[in-house]
Amino acid sequence: MADKDADTRLLALYRFFLERKVSHNVKSPCGGCNECRPVISKATVEDCLPTIRGGVERVRAMISKINRVLREGARSMGIAAEPYLIRSDGPRNAKRYGIALDGKNIRLEG
């Protein structure tokens, strides 16, 4: 049961980034702003990701696991996974995280 719960949390975190990308791209085409790429801070975790326990470091570890699964999972995407990965940039204390794929190419259901 624990593995299923962990998988559910990983999917929920990935969906969080997809929803940020989609909601931003509806407003305007991607022009390099950071609206869809939040800083993973204590406030972000508490406000946007309340079901994830363990704080900022736990979220970062989960992002790494998501990216590893996309790159190396059972049905590995290899280099084709690049647009789907959760990327980070910026200084350690203000790193922004987001998905490179254009939000217009993302379709969320359910």
Sequence and secondary structure as in RCSB ss.txt:
>XXXX:A:sequence
MADKDADTRLLALYRFFLERKVSHNVKSPCGGCNECRPVISKATVEDCLPTIRGGVERVRAMISKINRVLREGAR
SMGIAAEPYLIRSDGPRNAKRYGIALDGKNIRLEG
>XXXX:A:secstr
 HHHHHHHHHHHHHHHHHHHHHHHHHHS   S STTS B  HHHHHHH TT  SHHHHHHHHHHHHHHHHHHSTT
  GGGGGGGSEEEES GGG EEEE S GGG     
